[in-house]
Amino acid sequence: MGSERLIDLAGHRFTRLLVIAFSGRRSSATWWKCKCDCGKEFDVRGGSIRSGQAKSCGCLSRDRAATLSKTHGMSNRSEYKIWLGIKKRCENPICPAYRHYGGRGIYLAEEFQDFERFLAHVGPRPNNTSLDRIDNNGPYAPGNVRWTTRKVQARNSRHNHLLTYNGKTQPISAWAEELGFKKNTIGARLKYGWPVEMALTEPVRVGAF
């Protein structure tokens, strides 16, 4: 994977951010020292600046959220708090979780920038669920979000080892549950070089995996 091309952003303004100077490369990505209109200075990934994902130090989202909470009366709803959390992870470069979301290109779609439109699409939150992205590398956008249980969301993690068999793709844990195997059995078979089909279909023999 090639390095991100260096485009001089110094001196340019992006919403509330003024780019001050180039900060170097990290993991092939360019980073820039920025100053927010509120006075905070911090480093931002170049791709996030150019795409418009990074607009401020986070104060813009807070200001918008404060305005929304006064107008729609839903500030105490769990859906609203989840929506705020998404905006923070995707748009606030100084958020600790930003590198796992906005920093790797995950964004909150324009259609969801308005909370009421977001809520109209996802609907009220069912008990014991959280919001999940169907494509874990995709954005928070219409058609790619759903309320799911913690178990389903864990299976959809980008760190899961996905296996495809007979045109069906799912994590090892899901295959183990469906086929009646132990997860470790399938994992051990793959580790020792078994083909996926054999790893998922060969009966377990006593003393073997």
Secondary structure, DSSP 8 states (H G I E B T S, - for coil): ---------TT-EETTEEEEEEEEEETTEEEEEEEETTS-EEEEEHHHHHHT---SSSHHHHHHHHHHHHHHS-TTSHHHHHHHHHHHHHH-TTSTTGGGTGGGT--B-GGGSSHHHHHHHH-S--TT-EEEESSTTS-B-TTSEEEE-HHHHHHT-TTS-EEEETTEEEEHHHHHHHHT--HHHHHHHHHTT--HHHHHHS---TT--
